[in-house]
Amino acid sequence: MKRSLLALNSILIVTAMAVHPGPAHAQHSADLDCRMQFSLSTWSLVYKQSEGHGLVTCQDGQSMHVKIVARGGGLTVGKSRIDDGTGRFTDVHSISEILGHYGDAEAHAGAGKASEAQVLTKGEVSLALSGTGKGIDLGVDVGEVTLSRTK
């Protein structure tokens, strides 16, 4: 009797593990490496607006063209452009998760050639951006960056 109960428990445990893979499988599926190449133009005078475009590619072969729009406000003034910027997403399960609204807070200062780096978050998904460009800007602002699929 004990053997059949032990065998039944073993079968139930194996079946439960197959149906619900648990945190090890969820952790593995979140390791989708997605990166973005982008260009972005920004102007600000108290109100800050940026627009640009990018190409997101993931290690599983998927890719998506995206439109980048950022809006915010604060004590800020300037005009700049970033070409050949790069971004890296973390905690992504599928490429569709990169779309949406990311929170943005930044302090910036630059003149002539400038470099920029910032991290944006949207729930568990994060986007680290870096790039170099030209322009002049100074300020502190808070806003939102939106990535949407281009048609």
N, C-alpha and C positions, 0 to 999 in steps of 0.2 A: 504494500500500500504506500509506504514512504517513497519507494522508487517511482511509482507512477505519479505521485504528487510532485516530486522533484522534477520529473520529466515534463509534466504539465506546466509548472512554474517556469522552467527554462524556455519552453516553447512560447509562453506568453511574453516573457521578457524579450526574446529575440524578435517576436512579431511587433511588439511595442516600439522597439528600437528601429525597426525597418519603416514603420509607419510614421514615427516622430523621431527624426534623426538627432534632435537635441542641439545643444550649443556648438558642438564641434563642427557640424555641417553648416549651421547658420554663419559661424565665423568664417568658414572657408568661402561661402558664397559672397560675403561682403568684401572679399579681396580683389574685386574687379578693378584693375588698374586702368583708369581713364585720364587722359591728358588733353589739354586744349592749347592750340595756337591761336592768337587773337591780335587784333588791332583795335585801338580805342581812341576817340577824340573827346576832350573834356573842356568845358568852359564853366566858369563860376563867378558870380558876384552876389554874395549872400546865398543865392540859390545855385546849386551845382547840378549840371546835367552832363552825362557821358553817353555816347552811342558808339557802337562798333559791331564787329562780327568776328566769329571764330569757327574753328573746326575742332570738334571733339572726336578723339579716336580712343577706342578701348582695346585691351589686349585680346579680347575674344573676336576681334575683327570688325565689330560694329563701328560706325562713324555717323556723325550728325553735324550739319551746319547749324550754327546758332546765331541769333541776334542778341546783342548785349545792350541793355539800357540801364543806366544808373541815375537815380535822382536823390537829392538830399539837400540839406541846408545847414548853415552854421556861419561861423566867421571865416569866410573863404573868398578868395579872389584869384583869377588866373585863367590861363588857356594853355592846354598841352595836348600832345599826341604821343601815343605809344604804338610802335610798330613791332612786329615779331615778338609779342609778349607770350609768355607761357603760363599755363595753369595746370595744377594737379589736383584731382578729386580724391577724397578719402571716404571710406565707409559707403561705397556704392555697390549695390547688388545688380542693377541693370542700368543701361545707358539712359533710360527714360527718367531715372531719379535725379539726373543732373539739372533738369528743367525746373524752373520756379524762382521764387524770391529768396534772396540771401540778405541777411543783415550786414550792414557796413558802417563802421566808424573809423575815421582816420584823421591823422594829423599829417600835414604835408608841407613841404617847402622845397622849391627848386627853381633854378634859372638856367637857361641854355640847355645843355644835355643833362638829363636827369634820370635817375633810377627809381623804381617804385616796387614795393613788395607789400602785400597785405593778405590777410586770411579772412574769408567770408564763411558764414555758417548758415545752414538751412536744416534745422532739426539735427540729425546725426551726420548728415553729409556736410563736408567742408571743402572749400576750394581755396588753395593757396595760389596767388597770382604774383608774377614778377615780370618786369620788363624795363626797357630803356626807351627814352624818347627825347622830345624837344619841347620846350615851352617854359612858362613861368607860372608858378602858383605858390600860394601861401594860405594857410588856414587850418581850421579844424571843422569837421562836418560829420553829420550822421545821416544815413539814408538807407537805400535799398538798391540792390543790383538784381536785375531780372534776366534770366536766360530763357529764351523761347526758340522753338524750332523754326528755321526759315523754310519757306516753301520752295 
